[in-house]
C-alpha cells in the first residue's frame, strides 16, 4: 500500500466487537453509511476513532453526526452543503466533506455529474461556508468485470480532481483526498491515484 493511502474500514452492519478487534489491531478510520448505526457505535467505542460517513446523507440527519464526524464522503447538493454548514456552526467546528461525483454508468449511484461539480464550484457558495471544508472528491466505479472501464471511470475522477485543485484549491492544503476504490476494485483505484480506499469485506469478511 502506498504510504499516502489511508484505509477506511467499512464497518457498517458489523457489531462493535468486530470493530474493536480491528481497533486493537491498529485501525483508526472506520466508515458507516447509516446515521443511527454510526451514532450508536460512536458512543460505545474509543474516542480516538476517526468516523467517516460514506453513505447517502439526508439533511435531517446531519445534526446527529455533526459533533464528531471526521469526514463526510457524500456531499452531493447545495442544500446538503447548507445544512452541514448550519450544523457545523451550531457545534463550533469545521466539518470536512468530499464532493461525491457520479462517474459510473449505473443510474443507482448518486452524486454530481462532472459538469454539475464544475458548476457547483464555479458558482462559489461553498466559499461562504466557514464551517465546511471541501477536502477532495469521492466516486464509485461501475460494478463490472471490465477492468478497462473501471480504470477509465477512476481516471475521469482523478482528472476532474486535478482540474479543480488547480482552479479552486491551489493554496488549500486540505483539498487533497481522492476517495475511490472498494474491496472489489481498490487495486485499480490505487493505480489511478486514490488516497482513501473503503474496504469492508477484506477486513471483516462477508456479512
N, CA, C and O of each residue as an XYZ file, in Angstrom:
828
protein
N       0.847     -1.199      0.000
C       0.000      0.000      0.000
C       0.883      1.249      0.000
O       1.747      1.383      0.866
N       0.682      2.175     -0.963
C       1.478      3.403     -0.951
C       1.286      4.161      0.373
O       0.190      4.153      0.932
N       2.331      4.808      0.872
C       2.263      5.437      2.206
C       1.220      6.539      2.321
O       0.702      6.788      3.409
N       0.901      7.210      1.196
C      -0.067      8.314      1.288
C      -1.515      7.827      1.276
O      -2.442      8.625      1.408
N      -1.707      6.509      1.117
C      -3.064      5.968      1.030
C      -3.551      5.530      2.409
O      -2.841      4.849      3.150
N      -4.796      5.942      2.740
C      -5.400      5.539      4.006
C      -6.534      4.554      3.740
O      -7.240      4.650      2.736
N      -6.691      3.615      4.653
C      -7.752      2.611      4.522
C      -8.884      2.948      5.483
O      -8.677      3.061      6.691
N     -10.079      3.106      4.930
C     -11.274      3.278      5.752
C     -11.921      1.901      5.890
O     -12.383      1.324      4.906
N     -11.950      1.385      7.101
C     -12.577      0.079      7.336
C     -14.091      0.269      7.359
O     -14.635      0.920      8.251
N     -14.760     -0.309      6.364
C     -16.212     -0.138      6.255
C     -16.884     -1.086      7.238
O     -16.985     -2.292      7.010
N     -17.341     -0.494      8.344
C     -17.824     -1.307      9.467
C     -19.341     -1.391      9.532
O     -19.889     -1.948     10.483
N     -20.025     -0.848      8.536
C     -21.495     -0.864      8.571
C     -22.012     -2.299      8.674
O     -21.487     -3.217      8.043
N     -23.026     -2.459      9.464
C     -23.677     -3.760      9.731
C     -22.833     -4.719     10.563
O     -23.288     -5.816     10.887
N     -21.612     -4.324     10.913
C     -20.776     -5.198     11.739
C     -20.875     -4.761     13.203
O     -20.956     -3.567     13.489
N     -20.869     -5.721     14.128
C     -21.032     -5.383     15.543
C     -19.801     -4.682     16.117
O     -18.704     -4.759     15.563
N     -20.015     -3.995     17.243
C     -18.921     -3.242     17.856
C     -17.756     -4.148     18.262
O     -16.607     -3.708     18.269
N     -18.041     -5.406     18.598
C     -16.940     -6.317     18.991
C     -15.950     -6.472     17.840
O     -14.737     -6.468     18.053
N     -16.471     -6.609     16.620
C     -15.582     -6.768     15.462
C     -14.797     -5.489     15.199
O     -13.621     -5.536     14.837
N     -15.453     -4.348     15.383
C     -14.773     -3.072     15.180
C     -13.650     -2.922     16.213
O     -12.555     -2.451     15.907
N     -13.957     -3.336     17.432
C     -12.941     -3.237     18.485
C     -11.733     -4.123     18.182
O     -10.600     -3.752     18.488
N     -11.969     -5.278     17.590
C     -10.841     -6.149     17.198
C      -9.945     -5.440     16.192
O      -8.720     -5.463     16.309
N     -10.573     -4.808     15.199
C      -9.796     -4.072     14.195
C      -9.073     -2.888     14.853
O      -7.924     -2.587     14.530
N      -9.765     -2.237     15.769
C      -9.167     -1.112     16.509
C      -7.951     -1.591     17.293
O      -6.907     -0.938     17.280
N      -8.079     -2.725     17.974
C      -6.966     -3.266     18.771
C      -5.779     -3.656     17.896
O      -4.635     -3.695     18.349
N      -6.084     -3.947     16.616
C      -5.011     -4.279     15.671
C      -4.390     -3.023     15.058
O      -3.472     -3.115     14.243
N      -4.895     -1.844     15.455
C      -4.280     -0.594     14.989
C      -5.116      0.241     14.034
O      -4.706      1.349     13.688
N      -6.274     -0.243     13.593
C      -7.105      0.513     12.655
C      -7.806      1.672     13.386
O      -8.352      1.487     14.473
N      -7.785      2.857     12.781
C      -8.425      4.010     13.423
C      -9.497      4.670     12.563
O     -10.310      5.432     13.087
N      -9.524      4.403     11.269
C     -10.519      5.007     10.376
C     -11.616      3.992     10.091
O     -11.350      2.904      9.582
N     -12.843      4.355     10.420
C     -13.972      3.461     10.172
C     -15.067      4.212      9.418
O     -15.302      5.397      9.653
N     -15.729      3.502      8.513
C     -16.763      4.107      7.684
C     -18.126      3.490      7.924
O     -18.277      2.269      7.933
N     -19.120      4.350      8.118
C     -20.502      3.903      8.317
C     -21.410      4.625      7.319
O     -21.109      5.735      6.879
N     -22.532      3.977      6.968
C     -23.419      4.572      5.967
C     -24.825      4.832      6.490
O     -25.691      5.298      5.749
N     -25.053      4.531      7.772
C     -26.354      4.830      8.364
C     -26.155      5.634      9.643
O     -25.375      5.257     10.518
N     -26.871      6.738      9.733
C     -26.640      7.675     10.831
C     -26.895      7.031     12.193
O     -26.075      7.164     13.103
N     -28.025      6.334     12.341
C     -28.359      5.740     13.646
C     -27.270      4.775     14.106
O     -26.848      4.788     15.263
N     -26.831      3.944     13.173
C     -25.807      2.947     13.495
C     -24.498      3.637     13.878
O     -23.822      3.228     14.822
N     -24.154      4.674     13.142
C     -22.913      5.411     13.413
C     -22.962      6.053     14.799
O     -22.002      5.953     15.562
N     -24.061      6.703     15.123
C     -24.178      7.386     16.412
C     -24.062      6.378     17.556
O     -23.383      6.635     18.550
N     -24.726      5.232     17.412
C     -24.669      4.203     18.451
C     -23.257      3.688     18.671
O     -22.810      3.541     19.808
N     -22.552      3.413     17.566
C     -21.190      2.877     17.679
C     -20.224      3.931     18.232
O     -19.332      3.621     19.021
N     -20.419      5.172     17.806
C     -19.515      6.232     18.266
C     -19.599      6.369     19.786
O     -18.599      6.665     20.439
N     -20.773      6.156     20.340
C     -20.943      6.280     21.789
C     -20.305      5.111     22.548
O     -19.908      5.255     23.704
N     -20.212      3.958     21.887
C     -19.720      2.754     22.567
C     -18.219      2.526     22.417
O     -17.608      1.830     23.228
N     -17.632      3.110     21.382
C     -16.254      2.775     21.026
C     -15.278      3.898     21.387
O     -15.706      5.012     21.692
N     -13.961      3.613     21.355
C     -12.964      4.603     21.791
C     -13.069      5.951     21.079
O     -13.446      6.033     19.910
N     -12.727      6.996     21.817
C     -12.900      8.365     21.333
C     -11.912      8.801     20.273
O     -12.117      9.835     19.636
N     -10.829      8.033     20.060
C      -9.855      8.472     19.050
C     -10.124      7.856     17.682
O      -9.306      7.994     16.772
N     -11.253      7.181     17.524
C     -11.621      6.669     16.198
C     -12.021      7.842     15.310
O     -12.723      8.754     15.746
N     -11.562      7.808     14.050
C     -12.000      8.783     13.046
C     -13.169      8.174     12.301
O     -12.998      7.214     11.550
N     -14.352      8.722     12.503
C     -15.542      8.186     11.846
C     -15.785      8.903     10.517
O     -15.876     10.130     10.459
N     -15.888      8.107      9.454
C     -16.209      8.646      8.135
C     -17.643      8.248      7.796
O     -18.037      7.096      7.976
N     -18.417      9.212      7.303
C     -19.762      8.864      6.841
C     -19.697      8.651      5.337
O     -19.350      9.570      4.595
N     -20.027      7.444      4.879
C     -19.786      7.088      3.477
C     -21.070      6.829      2.687
O     -21.016      6.505      1.501
N     -22.227      6.973      3.346
C     -23.478      6.698      2.636
C     -24.140      7.968      2.150
O     -23.596      9.065      2.272
N     -25.323      7.794      1.599
C     -26.137      8.927      1.195
C     -26.662      9.598      2.466
O     -27.226      8.932      3.333
N     -26.479     10.896      2.574
C     -26.788     11.603      3.830
C     -28.032     12.472      3.667
O     -28.073     13.367      2.823
N     -29.040     12.196      4.484
C     -30.255     13.015      4.471
C     -30.019     14.265      5.315
O     -29.363     14.221      6.356
N     -30.566     15.370      4.843
C     -30.312     16.649      5.522
C     -30.791     16.626      6.972
O     -30.145     17.201      7.848
N     -31.910     15.970      7.225
C     -32.453     15.988      8.594
C     -31.656     15.124      9.564
O     -31.957     15.093     10.757
N     -30.641     14.419      9.061
C     -29.831     13.566      9.946
C     -28.448     14.165     10.234
O     -27.713     13.652     11.077
N     -28.099     15.241      9.537
C     -26.759     15.824      9.673
C     -26.463     16.196     11.119
O     -25.355     15.999     11.617
N     -27.479     16.736     11.777
C     -27.322     17.238     13.145
C     -26.764     16.171     14.089
O     -26.012     16.481     15.013
N     -27.141     14.903     13.846
C     -26.747     13.833     14.768
C     -25.262     13.488     14.683
O     -24.666     13.063     15.673
N     -24.665     13.667     13.509
C     -23.248     13.289     13.354
C     -22.312     14.501     13.338
O     -21.094     14.353     13.430
N     -22.894     15.705     13.221
C     -22.072     16.921     13.115
C     -21.076     17.102     14.262
O     -19.977     17.602     14.019
N     -21.410     16.718     15.510
C     -20.460     16.978     16.601
C     -19.166     16.173     16.510
O     -18.169     16.562     17.119
N     -19.149     15.065     15.772
C     -17.956     14.201     15.851
C     -17.437     13.661     14.521
O     -16.306     13.179     14.472
N     -18.211     13.722     13.451
C     -17.783     13.044     12.214
C     -16.473     13.660     11.692
O     -16.310     14.880     11.699
N     -15.550     12.811     11.242
C     -14.256     13.300     10.737
C     -14.330     13.717      9.274
O     -13.727     14.708      8.862
N     -15.093     12.930      8.489
C     -15.172     13.212      7.050
C     -16.480     12.661      6.503
O     -16.831     11.504      6.735
N     -17.194     13.510      5.771
C     -18.406     13.078      5.052
C     -18.015     12.886      3.592
O     -17.557     13.823      2.939
N     -18.197     11.666      3.079
C     -17.760     11.346      1.712
C     -18.801     11.706      0.656
O     -18.538     11.552     -0.537
N     -19.978     12.183      1.069
C     -21.113     12.196      0.136
C     -21.820     13.544      0.033
O     -23.050     13.596      0.037
N     -21.062     14.628     -0.058
C     -21.664     15.941     -0.296
C     -22.067     16.005     -1.765
O     -21.212     16.007     -2.651
N     -23.380     16.059     -2.020
C     -23.823     15.942     -3.410
C     -24.881     16.972     -3.805
O     -25.525     16.824     -4.843
N     -25.070     18.022     -2.984
C     -26.030     19.059     -3.363
C     -25.771     20.325     -2.554
O     -25.171     20.292     -1.479
N     -26.237     21.429     -3.099
C     -26.111     22.711     -2.395
C     -26.928     22.699     -1.103
O     -26.499     23.254     -0.092
N     -28.093     22.073     -1.133
C     -28.951     22.058      0.057
C     -28.286     21.280      1.194
O     -28.361     21.681      2.356
N     -27.640     20.174      0.855
C     -26.923     19.413      1.882
C     -25.753     20.248      2.424
O     -25.489     20.251      3.626
N     -25.071     20.942      1.539
C     -23.949     21.800      1.964
C     -24.424     22.830      2.998
O     -23.766     23.051      4.015
N     -25.568     23.450      2.725
C     -26.078     24.483      3.637
C     -26.417     23.893      5.009
O     -26.199     24.531      6.038
N     -26.941     22.696      5.010
C     -27.289     22.056      6.281
C     -26.026     21.677      7.063
O     -25.978     21.849      8.281
N     -25.016     21.168      6.374
C     -23.751     20.825      7.045
C     -23.115     22.083      7.628
O     -22.604     22.063      8.748
N     -23.146     23.172      6.870
C     -22.621     24.455      7.364
C     -23.368     24.887      8.622
O     -22.761     25.298      9.611
N     -24.680     24.789      8.569
C     -25.514     25.197      9.715
C     -25.184     24.385     10.966
O     -25.042     24.937     12.058
N     -25.063     23.067     10.791
C     -24.802     22.204     11.950
C     -23.357     22.331     12.429
O     -23.084     22.209     13.623
N     -22.436     22.575     11.503
C     -21.049     22.835     11.891
C     -20.957     24.091     12.748
O     -20.230     24.129     13.741
N     -21.711     25.129     12.347
C     -21.734     26.380     13.111
C     -22.314     26.134     14.509
O     -21.818     26.667     15.501
N     -23.367     25.320     14.568
C     -24.011     25.037     15.861
C     -23.050     24.304     16.808
O     -23.113     24.480     18.024
N     -22.166     23.486     16.239
C     -21.204     22.723     17.056
C     -19.893     23.472     17.258
O     -19.059     23.069     18.070
N     -19.714     24.559     16.519
C     -18.461     25.300     16.605
C     -17.287     24.528     16.033
O     -16.170     24.617     16.544
N     -17.538     23.766     14.966
C     -16.428     23.041     14.347
C     -16.540     23.075     12.827
O     -17.610     23.319     12.270
N     -15.414     22.825     12.174
C     -15.373     22.761     10.705
C     -15.513     21.298     10.297
O     -14.732     20.449     10.728
N     -16.511     21.010      9.466
C     -16.761     19.629      9.040
C     -16.158     19.419      7.659
O     -16.483     20.135      6.711
N     -15.291     18.446      7.558
C     -14.636     18.134      6.283
C     -15.528     17.235      5.430
O     -16.122     16.276      5.924
N     -15.609     17.561      4.153
C     -16.504     16.832      3.234
C     -15.804     16.574      1.898
O     -14.923     17.324      1.479
N     -16.223     15.497      1.252
C     -15.804     15.214     -0.116
C     -16.992     15.425     -1.046
O     -18.124     15.080     -0.707
N     -16.732     15.988     -2.209
C     -17.774     16.110     -3.222
C     -17.980     14.743     -3.863
O     -17.034     14.150     -4.382
N     -19.208     14.243     -3.827
C     -19.475     12.949     -4.455
C     -19.795     13.164     -5.921
O     -20.719     13.899     -6.269
N     -19.013     12.507     -6.781
C     -19.162     12.671     -8.231
C     -19.639     11.354     -8.833
O     -19.112     10.286     -8.522
N     -20.630     11.447     -9.688
C     -21.203     10.264    -10.332
C     -20.368      9.943    -11.572
O     -20.453     10.636    -12.585
N     -19.563      8.888    -11.480
C     -18.689      8.522    -12.606
C     -19.086      7.191    -13.233
O     -18.583      6.840    -14.299
N     -19.986      6.442    -12.584
C     -20.350      5.103    -13.065
C     -21.420      5.185    -14.147
O     -22.065      6.217    -14.334
N     -21.588      4.081    -14.846
C     -22.644      4.005    -15.860
C     -23.941      3.479    -15.250
O     -24.895      3.186    -15.970
N     -23.977      3.362    -13.926
C     -25.167      2.846    -13.255
C     -25.996      4.010    -12.727
O     -25.471      4.926    -12.095
N     -27.288      3.963    -12.994
C     -28.177      5.041    -12.565
C     -28.310      5.095    -11.046
O     -28.607      6.151    -10.487
N     -28.092      3.960    -10.372
C     -28.350      3.903     -8.934
C     -27.344      4.714     -8.129
O     -27.642      5.126     -7.008
N     -26.178      4.946     -8.675
C     -25.176      5.732     -7.956
C     -25.587      7.203     -7.950
O     -26.114      7.710     -8.940
N     -25.344      7.882     -6.833
C     -25.736      9.298     -6.768
C     -24.503     10.181     -6.847
O     -23.374      9.699     -6.942
N     -24.747     11.493     -6.806
C     -23.632     12.432     -6.854
C     -23.778     13.447     -7.974
O     -24.643     13.327     -8.841
N     -22.910     14.452     -7.934
C     -22.847     15.430     -9.014
C     -22.331     14.749    -10.286
O     -21.466     13.877    -10.204
N     -22.839     15.126    -11.441
C     -22.133     14.761    -12.665
C     -20.865     15.621    -12.699
O     -20.801     16.632    -12.001
N     -19.858     15.245    -13.492
C     -18.654     16.096    -13.555
C     -18.977     17.556    -13.884
O     -18.392     18.468    -13.300
N     -19.908     17.777    -14.819
C     -20.246     19.163    -15.174
C     -20.989     19.868    -14.050
O     -20.776     21.058    -13.818
N     -21.864     19.144    -13.347
C     -22.553     19.744    -12.189
C     -21.542     20.112    -11.109
O     -21.677     21.140    -10.445
N     -20.544     19.276    -10.941
C     -19.497     19.542     -9.954
C     -18.742     20.820    -10.316
O     -18.464     21.654     -9.455
N     -18.416     20.959    -11.599
C     -17.737     22.188    -12.052
C     -18.610     23.413    -11.800
O     -18.125     24.439    -11.324
N     -19.898     23.302    -12.122
C     -20.810     24.443    -11.933
C     -20.943     24.808    -10.455
O     -20.957     25.984    -10.090
N     -21.041     23.784     -9.618
C     -21.157     23.995     -8.170
C     -19.942     24.777     -7.646
O     -20.094     25.725     -6.876
N     -18.750     24.375     -8.066
C     -17.534     25.057     -7.596
C     -17.427     26.456     -8.189
O     -17.005     27.394     -7.513
N     -17.814     26.592     -9.462
C     -17.747     27.888    -10.140
C     -18.698     28.887     -9.483
O     -18.361     30.058     -9.308
N     -19.895     28.407     -9.121
C     -20.921     29.268     -8.527
C     -20.441     29.853     -7.185
O     -20.747     30.998     -6.851
N     -19.688     29.048     -6.428
C     -18.908     29.591     -5.318
C     -19.575     29.767     -3.970
O     -18.974     30.345     -3.065
N     -20.811     29.282     -3.806
C     -21.461     29.496     -2.498
C     -20.744     28.734     -1.381
O     -20.883     29.083     -0.208
N     -19.986     27.705     -1.732
C     -19.207     26.957     -0.735
C     -18.164     27.840     -0.050
O     -17.747     27.559      1.074
N     -17.751     28.895     -0.722
C     -16.749     29.787     -0.116
C     -17.334     30.570      1.060
O     -16.601     31.113      1.887
N     -18.676     30.618      1.119
C     -19.340     31.350      2.203
C     -19.707     30.417      3.354
O     -20.547     30.757      4.187
N     -19.088     29.260      3.402
C     -19.383     28.267      4.442
C     -18.139     28.032      5.305
O     -17.379     27.099      5.046
N     -17.923     28.868      6.329
C     -16.700     28.749      7.132
C     -16.641     27.486      7.995
O     -15.577     27.129      8.501
N     -17.785     26.810      8.163
C     -17.788     25.602      8.998
C     -17.809     24.327      8.152
O     -18.082     23.238      8.657
N     -17.518     24.480      6.869
C     -17.459     23.330      5.963
C     -16.191     23.441      5.132
O     -15.914     24.484      4.541
N     -15.430     22.365      5.090
C     -14.187     22.338      4.328
C     -14.287     21.267      3.247
O     -14.426     20.081      3.546
N     -14.214     21.694      1.997
C     -14.186     20.698      0.915
C     -12.778     20.123      0.866
O     -11.806     20.834      0.609
N     -12.689     18.812      1.120
C     -11.380     18.176      1.300
C     -10.986     17.267      0.145
O      -9.956     16.595      0.203
N     -11.810     17.244     -0.915
C     -11.493     16.384     -2.049
C     -12.750     15.843     -2.698
O     -13.813     16.459     -2.626
N     -12.620     14.685     -3.335
C     -13.729     14.100     -4.084
C     -13.848     12.608     -3.819
O     -12.885     11.943     -3.438
N     -15.062     12.102     -4.031
C     -15.312     10.663     -3.911
C     -16.118     10.204     -5.118
O     -16.997     10.918     -5.600
N     -15.809      9.005     -5.598
C     -16.606      8.435     -6.680
C     -16.548      6.916     -6.644
O     -15.567      6.326     -6.192
N     -17.627      6.289     -7.134
C     -17.692      4.826     -7.209
C     -17.776      4.399     -8.665
O     -18.579      4.923     -9.437
N     -16.944      3.453     -9.019
C     -16.947      2.954    -10.394
C     -18.101      1.978    -10.605
O     -18.689      1.463     -9.654
N     -18.404      1.742    -11.874
C     -19.416      0.746    -12.236
C     -19.002     -0.622    -11.703
O     -17.822     -0.971    -11.723
N     -19.970     -1.387    -11.230
C     -19.710     -2.745    -10.742
C     -19.652     -3.661    -11.954
O     -20.680     -4.120    -12.452
N     -18.438     -3.920    -12.421
C     -18.267     -4.676    -13.660
C     -16.924     -5.405    -13.654
O     -16.005     -5.027    -12.927
N     -16.823     -6.446    -14.465
C     -15.537     -7.143    -14.630
C     -14.667     -6.473    -15.688
O     -13.514     -6.856    -15.880
N     -15.213     -5.479    -16.372
C     -14.456     -4.769    -17.416
C     -13.449     -3.832    -16.758
O     -13.766     -2.681    -16.456
N     -12.253     -4.324    -16.542
C     -11.239     -3.553    -15.820
C     -10.945     -2.208    -16.492
O     -10.722     -1.197    -15.826
N     -10.952     -2.225    -17.819
C     -10.616     -1.003    -18.551
C     -11.640      0.094    -18.284
O     -11.299      1.273    -18.193
N     -12.903     -0.318    -18.161
C     -13.954      0.655    -17.856
C     -13.749      1.265    -16.464
O     -13.907      2.470    -16.270
N     -13.398      0.413    -15.509
C     -13.158      0.897    -14.142
C     -11.964      1.867    -14.132
O     -12.008      2.921    -13.497
N     -10.909      1.487    -14.845
C      -9.757      2.399    -14.986
C     -10.208      3.750    -15.538
O      -9.833      4.805    -15.027
N     -11.020      3.691    -16.593
C     -11.492      4.915    -17.262
C     -12.268      5.811    -16.307
O     -12.072      7.025    -16.271
N     -13.155      5.185    -15.531
C     -14.009      5.971    -14.628
C     -13.196      6.601    -13.500
O     -13.398      7.767    -13.159
N     -12.280      5.830    -12.926
C     -11.434      6.389    -11.868
C     -10.522      7.493    -12.426
O     -10.263      8.498    -11.764
N     -10.045      7.279    -13.658
C      -9.166      8.288    -14.275
C      -9.933      9.590    -14.512
O      -9.390     10.683    -14.345
N     -11.193      9.459    -14.899
C     -12.048     10.623    -15.099
C     -12.123     11.447    -13.816
O     -12.014     12.673    -13.846
N     -12.311     10.755    -12.685
C     -12.418     11.452    -11.397
C     -11.084     12.077    -11.008
O     -11.040     13.206    -10.518
N     -10.018     11.355    -11.223
C      -8.679     11.886    -10.906
C      -8.408     13.161    -11.712
O      -7.887     14.142    -11.181
N      -8.767     13.134    -12.998
C      -8.542     14.311    -13.846
C      -9.391     15.497    -13.399
O      -8.933     16.639    -13.406
N     -10.640     15.209    -13.010
C     -11.526     16.268    -12.508
C     -10.959     16.858    -11.210
O     -10.958     18.073    -11.010
N     -10.486     15.978    -10.348
C      -9.871     16.404     -9.085
C      -8.700     17.347     -9.351
O      -8.603     18.417     -8.749
N      -7.819     16.941    -10.254
C      -6.633     17.766    -10.573
C      -7.039     19.107    -11.171
O      -6.477     20.147    -10.829
N      -8.016     19.072    -12.064
C      -8.508     20.295    -12.714
C      -9.054     21.279    -11.670
O      -8.743     22.470    -11.701
N      -9.871     20.760    -10.748
C     -10.493     21.626     -9.742
C      -9.497     22.067     -8.683
O      -9.619     23.158     -8.127
N      -8.518     21.227     -8.405
C      -7.455     21.590     -7.455
C      -6.728     22.840     -7.958
O      -6.500     23.789     -7.207
N      -6.371     22.818     -9.243
C      -5.649     23.945     -9.832
C      -6.526     25.197     -9.865
O      -6.061     26.302     -9.586
N      -7.800     25.007    -10.209
C      -8.680     26.156    -10.435
C      -9.206     26.792     -9.148
O      -9.358     28.011     -9.075
N      -9.482     25.970     -8.137
C     -10.167     26.494     -6.948
C      -9.418     26.300     -5.627
O      -9.688     27.005     -4.655
N      -8.484     25.355     -5.587
C      -7.890     24.999     -4.292
C      -6.361     25.003     -4.324
O      -5.717     24.279     -3.564
N      -5.790     25.815     -5.200
C      -4.329     25.809     -5.372
C      -3.577     25.945     -4.069
O      -2.598     25.238     -3.830
N      -4.038     26.864     -3.216
C      -3.324     27.121     -1.960
C      -4.030     26.511     -0.756
O      -3.816     26.937      0.379
N      -4.860     25.525     -1.004
C      -5.650     24.915      0.064
C      -5.163     23.492      0.313
O      -5.536     22.558     -0.398
N      -4.325     23.345      1.332
C      -3.725     22.033      1.614
C      -4.762     20.988      2.005
O      -4.510     19.789      1.887
N      -5.929     21.435      2.472
C      -6.958     20.486      2.920
C      -7.595     19.741      1.750
O      -8.112     18.638      1.924
N      -7.561     20.342      0.557
C      -8.165     19.683     -0.618
C      -7.151     18.688     -1.185
O      -6.359     19.014     -2.069
N      -7.198     17.469     -0.649
C      -6.157     16.511     -1.040
C      -6.641     15.069     -1.143
O      -5.899     14.202     -1.604
N      -7.884     14.797     -0.718
C      -8.323     13.400     -0.675
C      -9.092     13.009     -1.936
O      -9.934     13.754     -2.436
N      -8.776     11.826     -2.423
C      -9.495     11.237     -3.549
C      -9.959      9.858     -3.086
O      -9.198      8.891     -3.082
N     -11.228      9.801     -2.699
C     -11.774      8.569     -2.140
C     -12.373      7.730     -3.261
O     -13.470      8.013     -3.743
N     -11.648      6.703     -3.668
C     -12.170      5.796     -4.684
C     -11.541      4.426     -4.511
O     -10.362      4.295     -4.183
N     -12.353      3.417     -4.737
C     -11.887      2.046     -4.570
C     -12.488      1.383     -3.353
O     -12.469      1.923     -2.247
N     -13.035      0.171     -3.588
C     -13.601     -0.626     -2.508
C     -12.983     -2.024     -2.585
O     -12.054     -2.254     -3.360
N     -13.496     -2.947     -1.786
C     -12.875     -4.282     -1.724
C     -12.640     -4.884     -3.110
O     -11.611     -5.516     -3.348
N     -13.604     -4.686     -4.033
C     -13.504     -5.339     -5.337
C     -12.614     -4.645     -6.344
O     -12.106     -5.293     -7.259
N     -12.408     -3.332     -6.202
C     -11.682     -2.617     -7.263
C     -10.586     -1.684     -6.747
O     -10.073     -0.852     -7.496
N     -10.225     -1.822     -5.464
C      -9.248     -0.864     -4.917
C      -7.874     -0.928     -5.599
O      -7.213      0.107     -5.688
N      -7.397     -2.125     -6.101
C      -6.085     -2.090     -6.766
C      -6.075     -1.155     -7.990
O      -5.090     -0.462     -8.246
N      -7.183     -1.152     -8.733
C      -7.282     -0.247     -9.886
C      -7.328      1.193     -9.408
O      -6.687      2.068     -9.990
N      -8.092      1.443     -8.340
C      -8.193      2.799     -7.797
C      -6.819      3.321     -7.365
O      -6.495      4.489     -7.576
N      -6.018      2.439     -6.760
C      -4.681      2.859     -6.325
C      -3.820      3.227     -7.527
O      -3.063      4.197     -7.486
N      -3.941      2.443     -8.597
C      -3.176      2.767     -9.816
C      -3.572      4.129    -10.367
O      -2.754      4.828    -10.967
N      -4.826      4.500    -10.160
C      -5.323      5.760    -10.719
C      -5.214      6.935     -9.748
O      -5.668      8.036    -10.057
N      -4.612      6.707     -8.567
C      -4.297      7.844     -7.698
C      -5.167      8.033     -6.472
O      -5.178      9.118     -5.891
N      -5.897      7.006     -6.064
C      -6.729      7.123     -4.868
C      -5.868      7.392     -3.629
O      -4.748      6.896     -3.513
N      -6.422      8.191     -2.704
C      -5.738      8.408     -1.419
C      -6.501      7.767     -0.262
O      -5.963      7.605      0.833
N      -7.763      7.403     -0.516
C      -8.601      6.778      0.511
C      -9.327      5.606     -0.125
O     -10.050      5.790     -1.104
N      -9.149      4.404      0.410
C      -9.929      3.279     -0.090
C     -10.863      2.791      1.009
O     -10.517      2.795      2.190
N     -12.053      2.371      0.594
C     -13.090      1.953      1.533
C     -13.221      0.432      1.470
O     -13.754     -0.117      0.505
N     -12.738     -0.227      2.492
C     -12.646     -1.691      2.451
C     -13.423     -2.307      3.609
O     -13.150     -2.019      4.775
N     -14.379     -3.142      3.283
C     -15.161     -3.814      4.321
C     -14.917     -5.303      4.350
O     -14.396     -5.845      5.326
N     -15.304     -5.969      3.254
C     -15.251     -7.433      3.186
C     -13.862     -7.980      3.475
O     -13.732     -8.988      4.169
N     -12.816     -7.333      2.956
C     -11.453     -7.856      3.130
C     -10.988     -7.741      4.577
O     -10.062     -8.439      4.990
N     -11.622     -6.868      5.343
C     -11.236     -6.709      6.757
C     -12.147     -7.532      7.671
O     -11.679     -8.243      8.560
N     -13.443     -7.420      7.434
C     -14.408     -8.042      8.349
C     -14.993     -9.363      7.833
O     -15.695    -10.061      8.563
N     -14.699     -9.699      6.575
C     -15.308    -10.906      5.997
C     -16.711    -10.616      5.474
O     -17.225     -9.506      5.612
N     -17.311    -11.623      4.879
C     -18.664    -11.471      4.344
C     -19.641    -11.314      5.505
O     -19.484    -11.925      6.562
N     -20.654    -10.474      5.278
C     -21.698    -10.314      6.304
C     -22.639    -11.498      6.277
O     -23.584    -11.553      7.063
